[in-house]
């Protein structure tokens, strides 16, 4: 222990700040309990408000003056909010498993660690678990910045009664994992098909003769590698820890900004937060210029379209539906005005949900 008086003074100050922080966090928790009691007296069933949490986190980031990064300060407050919400009502969150997937990481980033998580083997089962009420919300991947849309999620969005309640953007770092330090003895490398695609150039350069095998998830690939020294896996750091594997090469994704977007699905309608998106499902009439006619009302009303994706409708051969994300909430004036015009031009229109934009 150093006897430096300056260091002792700093430590005393830190101790005093810790005491004050703990008192304030406890006071916040008591306020959360009081809010829960008020909601119960009013007969409200939903204790989780995505728009409120997004507003709080945006405020945290806007006030941040360092030295902690915006991401670090948001994560700290997310965990405080998660613990306080658990005092009101414990949330059950279904996600595309098993444990160790990037979807689990996205789930914990959005909801914090004070929720009950339920890993499920398929996207379909995540939707079904929320639809039946066995889980309050579900988290599924919807698109990757380098590999595009997750088709199964789009297919489920066409038929589910659930609403999109939120989104999570997660910077994805892929690592090469194995039981042993010598990767030259590997016979195969296993991962989800999207992860293999996202690391294609690195694999071509560093493991050109090794067979590439697809798995249902990166976590499943890590589990396989944990049982076979001749098998390597591409997965995240969490999977390495869970399955006792060594990181043989880190950050092997071809695109340094590789990011995956996830959707939070639920049975609630989310109120405006001030910085929102609305997701729509549209199909055009069978006539020339149908897509232009569908999108023209957005331009006329000055509404920014942030994404469009097409999928077969599965109703008629060569008929397609379009998934469109626009800025704004369905309760915003401009969005309310444009919807009747879109409906007039569309053969089919479904609002998939309005929800807060990802904060971090």
C-alpha positions in Angstrom: 0.0 0.0 0.0 1.5 3.3 -1.0 2.0 6.1 1.6 1.8 8.8 -1.0 -0.5 11.4 0.6 -1.9 12.5 -2.8 -2.9 8.9 -3.6 -4.5 8.5 -0.1 -6.4 11.7 -0.7 -7.7 10.5 -4.1 -8.7 7.2 -2.6 -10.6 8.9 0.2 -12.4 11.0 -2.4 -13.3 7.9 -4.4 -14.6 6.2 -1.2 -16.8 9.2 -0.5 -18.1 9.3 -4.1 -18.9 5.5 -3.9 -21.0 6.0 -0.8 -22.9 8.9 -2.4 -23.4 6.8 -5.6 -24.7 3.9 -3.7 -27.1 6.1 -1.8 -28.4 7.7 -5.1 -28.8 4.3 -6.8 -30.8 3.0 -3.8 -33.0 6.1 -3.9 -33.6 5.5 -7.6 -34.5 1.9 -6.9 -37.0 3.0 -4.2 -38.5 5.4 -6.7 -38.9 2.5 -9.2 -40.7 0.5 -6.6 -43.1 3.4 -5.9 -43.7 3.8 -9.6 -44.6 0.1 -9.8 -47.0 0.5 -7.0 -48.7 3.4 -8.7 -49.0 1.4 -11.9 -50.5 -1.5 -10.1 -53.1 0.8 -8.4 -53.9 2.2 -11.9 -54.4 -1.4 -13.2 -51.5 -1.1 -15.6 -50.0 -4.5 -16.7 -46.9 -3.3 -18.6 -44.0 -2.1 -16.5 -41.5 -1.9 -19.3 -41.7 1.2 -21.6 -39.2 1.1 -24.5 -39.7 4.8 -25.3 -38.9 5.9 -21.7 -35.7 3.8 -21.5 -34.6 5.1 -24.9 -35.2 8.7 -23.7 -33.2 8.1 -20.5 -30.2 6.5 -22.3 -30.2 9.3 -24.9 -30.1 11.8 -22.1 -27.2 9.9 -20.5 -25.2 10.0 -23.7 -25.9 13.7 -24.4 -24.8 14.7 -20.9 -21.6 12.6 -21.1 -18.5 14.7 -20.8 -16.0 11.8 -20.4 -13.6 10.4 -19.6 -15.8 7.3 -20.0 -17.0 6.7 -23.5 -20.6 7.0 -24.5 -20.8 3.3 -24.9 -19.4 2.7 -21.4 -21.7 5.2 -19.7 -24.7 3.9 -21.5 -23.9 0.4 -20.4 -23.6 1.4 -16.8 -26.9 3.2 -16.8 -28.5 0.3 -18.7 -27.6 -2.1 -15.9 -28.9 0.3 -13.2 -32.2 0.6 -15.1 -32.3 -3.2 -15.6 -31.9 -3.8 -11.9 -34.5 -1.2 -11.0 -37.0 -2.7 -13.5 -36.5 -6.1 -12.0 -37.8 -4.7 -8.7 -41.0 -3.8 -10.5 -41.4 -6.9 -12.6 -39.0 -9.6 -13.8 -38.9 -9.8 -17.6 -38.6 -13.0 -19.6 -36.7 -12.5 -22.8 -36.5 -15.1 -25.5 -33.6 -15.0 -28.0 -32.0 -17.0 -30.8 -29.7 -19.4 -28.9 -27.9 -21.3 -27.6 -26.0 -19.3 -25.0 -23.0 -17.6 -26.4 -24.6 -16.2 -29.6 -24.4 -12.6 -30.7 -28.2 -12.5 -30.2 -27.7 -13.2 -26.5 -25.1 -10.3 -26.4 -27.6 -8.0 -28.2 -30.3 -9.1 -25.7 -28.2 -8.2 -22.7 -27.1 -4.9 -24.3 -30.7 -3.9 -24.7 -32.3 -5.2 -21.5 -29.3 -5.5 -19.1 -28.4 -8.6 -17.0 -31.4 -8.4 -14.6 -33.8 -10.2 -16.9 -34.5 -13.9 -17.3 -33.2 -15.0 -20.7 -34.6 -18.0 -22.6 -32.3 -19.3 -25.4 -34.3 -21.0 -28.2 -33.0 -23.0 -31.2 -34.8 -21.2 -34.0 -36.2 -17.8 -35.0 -39.6 -19.3 -35.4 -39.6 -20.5 -31.8 -38.6 -17.1 -30.5 -41.7 -15.6 -32.2 -43.9 -18.4 -31.0 -42.7 -18.0 -27.4 -43.7 -14.3 -27.3 -46.9 -14.9 -29.2 -48.1 -17.4 -26.6 -47.1 -15.2 -23.7 -44.4 -17.4 -22.3 -41.9 -14.6 -22.9 -42.5 -10.9 -22.6 -40.2 -10.0 -25.5 -38.1 -11.8 -28.1 -34.8 -10.7 -29.8 -34.0 -11.9 -33.3 -31.4 -10.8 -35.9 -32.8 -8.9 -39.0 -29.8 -7.7 -41.0 -26.0 -7.5 -41.2 -24.1 -4.6 -42.7 -22.0 -6.8 -45.0 -24.3 -9.8 -45.7 -27.7 -8.2 -45.8 -31.1 -9.4 -44.5 -31.9 -12.4 -42.3 -34.5 -14.1 -44.5 -36.2 -16.1 -41.8 -36.9 -13.1 -39.6 -38.4 -11.3 -42.6 -40.6 -14.3 -43.4 -41.9 -14.4 -39.7 -42.6 -10.7 -39.8 -45.1 -11.3 -42.7 -47.3 -13.5 -40.5 -46.8 -12.6 -36.9 -49.3 -10.5 -34.9 -46.3 -9.2 -32.8 -45.0 -5.6 -33.1 -41.4 -4.4 -33.3 -40.8 -2.6 -30.0 -37.1 -1.8 -30.4 -33.9 -2.3 -32.2 -30.3 -3.1 -31.2 -27.2 -2.5 -33.2 -24.2 -4.6 -32.2 -20.7 -4.3 -33.5 -19.8 -7.9 -34.3 -16.2 -9.2 -33.8 -15.5 -12.7 -35.0 -12.7 -14.8 -33.4 -11.2 -18.1 -34.5 -11.5 -20.5 -31.6 -10.0 -23.9 -30.8 -9.1 -26.3 -28.1 -5.4 -26.2 -28.9 -3.1 -23.4 -29.8 -1.9 -25.0 -33.1 -4.5 -24.2 -35.8 -2.4 -25.9 -38.5 -3.8 -29.3 -37.5 -7.4 -28.2 -38.1 -9.5 -30.3 -40.5 -12.5 -28.0 -40.6 -13.8 -24.6 -39.4 -17.4 -24.4 -38.3 -19.7 -21.4 -37.9 -23.1 -20.0 -38.9 -23.2 -19.4 -42.7 -23.3 -15.6 -42.3 -20.2 -15.6 -40.1 -18.3 -17.8 -42.6 -19.3 -15.3 -45.3 -18.2 -12.3 -43.1 -14.8 -13.9 -42.7 -14.4 -15.2 -46.2 -11.3 -13.2 -47.2 -9.5 -14.0 -43.9 -10.2 -17.7 -44.3 -9.0 -17.7 -47.9 -5.7 -16.1 -46.9 -5.1 -18.1 -43.6 -6.9 -21.4 -43.8 -7.2 -22.0 -47.6 -7.3 -25.8 -47.4 -9.6 -26.2 -44.4 -13.2 -27.4 -45.0 -15.8 -24.9 -44.0 -18.9 -26.3 -42.3 -22.1 -24.4 -41.5 -23.8 -24.7 -38.1 -27.1 -23.4 -36.8 -25.3 -20.8 -34.7 -21.9 -19.7 -33.7 -22.4 -21.0 -30.2 -23.2 -24.5 -31.6 -20.0 -24.3 -33.6 -18.1 -23.4 -30.4 -19.6 -26.4 -28.7 -18.5 -28.7 -31.6 -15.0 -27.3 -31.4 -14.9 -27.9 -27.6 -15.3 -31.6 -28.3 -12.9 -32.0 -31.3 -9.3 -30.6 -31.4 -9.4 -30.9 -35.2 -12.4 -28.6 -35.4 -12.1 -24.8 -35.2 -15.0 -22.4 -34.7 -15.8 -18.8 -35.6 -17.7 -17.2 -32.7 -17.6 -14.4 -30.2 -15.7 -13.9 -27.0 -18.6 -15.0 -24.9 -18.7 -18.4 -26.7 -15.0 -18.8 -26.1 -15.5 -18.3 -22.3 -18.6 -20.5 -22.1 -17.1 -23.5 -24.0 -13.5 -23.2 -22.7 -11.9 -22.4 -26.0 -8.7 -20.4 -26.8 -8.9 -17.4 -29.1 -6.4 -18.4 -31.9 -7.0 -15.2 -33.9 -9.1 -12.2 -33.0 -11.3 -9.9 -35.1 -11.0 -11.9 -38.3 -14.1 -10.3 -39.9 -13.4 -8.8 -43.3 -15.2 -5.6 -42.6 -13.9 -3.7 -39.5 -17.3 -1.9 -39.1 -19.2 -5.2 -39.3 -22.5 -4.6 -37.5 -25.7 -6.7 -37.0 -29.1 -5.2 -36.3 -31.6 -7.0 -34.1 -35.3 -6.5 -33.5 -37.1 -6.6 -30.2 -40.5 -8.2 -30.7 -43.4 -7.9 -28.3 -47.2 -7.6 -27.8 -47.2 -3.9 -27.0 -47.6 -0.7 -28.9 -44.6 1.6 -28.2 -45.3 5.3 -27.7 -43.2 8.1 -29.4 -39.8 8.7 -27.9 -38.8 11.6 -30.1 -36.3 9.7 -32.2 -38.2 6.8 -33.8 -38.5 4.5 -36.7 -41.5 2.8 -38.3 -41.3 -0.4 -40.2 -43.9 -1.2 -42.9 -44.7 -4.2 -45.0 -45.9 -3.3 -48.5 -46.9 -5.1 -51.7 -47.5 -3.2 -54.9 -50.3 -3.6 -57.4 -49.5 -5.6 -60.5 -49.0 -2.7 -62.9 -46.0 -0.8 -64.4 -44.3 1.6 -62.0 -45.9 0.0 -59.0 -42.8 0.3 -56.8 -42.4 4.0 -57.7 -46.0 4.6 -56.9 -45.5 3.0 -53.5 -42.6 5.1 -52.5 -43.6 8.4 -54.1 -45.8 9.5 -51.1 -42.8 9.3 -48.8 -40.9 11.7 -50.9 -43.8 14.1 -51.2 -44.2 14.3 -47.4 -40.4 14.6 -46.8 -40.1 11.3 -45.0 -36.7 9.6 -45.1 -36.7 6.0 -46.0 -33.7 4.3 -44.2 -34.1 0.7 -45.6 -36.0 -1.3 -48.2 -35.8 -5.1 -48.6 -37.8 -7.4 -50.9 -39.0 -10.9 -50.3 -41.2 -13.4 -52.2 -44.8 -13.1 -51.0 -45.2 -16.9 -51.1 -48.7 -16.2 -52.3 -48.2 -16.0 -56.1 -45.2 -16.9 -58.3 -42.9 -13.8 -58.8 -44.9 -11.6 -56.5 -42.9 -9.7 -53.9 -43.4 -7.8 -50.7 -41.3 -4.9 -49.5 -40.0 -4.2 -46.0 -39.5 -0.5 -45.6 -38.1 1.4 -42.6 -38.9 5.1 -42.4 -38.0 7.8 -39.9 -40.7 8.9 -37.5 -43.4 7.3 -35.4 -46.8 6.2 -36.6 -48.4 8.9 -34.3 -46.2 11.7 -35.8 -48.2 14.1 -38.0 -46.2 13.4 -41.3 -46.4 9.6 -40.9 -50.2 9.8 -40.1 -50.7 11.8 -43.3 -48.7 9.5 -45.5 -50.2 6.2 -44.5 -53.6 6.7 -46.3 -51.7 7.6 -49.5 -49.5 4.5 -49.2 -52.6 2.4 -48.5 -54.2 3.7 -51.7 -51.2 2.7 -53.8 -50.6 -0.7 -52.1 -52.2 -4.0 -52.7 -51.3 -4.7 -49.0 -50.0 -2.6 -46.2 -49.1 -3.7 -42.7 -47.4 -1.6 -40.0 -44.9 -3.8 -38.2 -44.3 -1.3 -35.4 -43.0 2.1 -34.4 -40.1 2.0 -32.0 -37.1 4.1 -30.7 -34.0 4.2 -32.8 -31.0 2.3 -31.3 -29.2 4.6 -28.9 -25.8 3.1 -29.2 
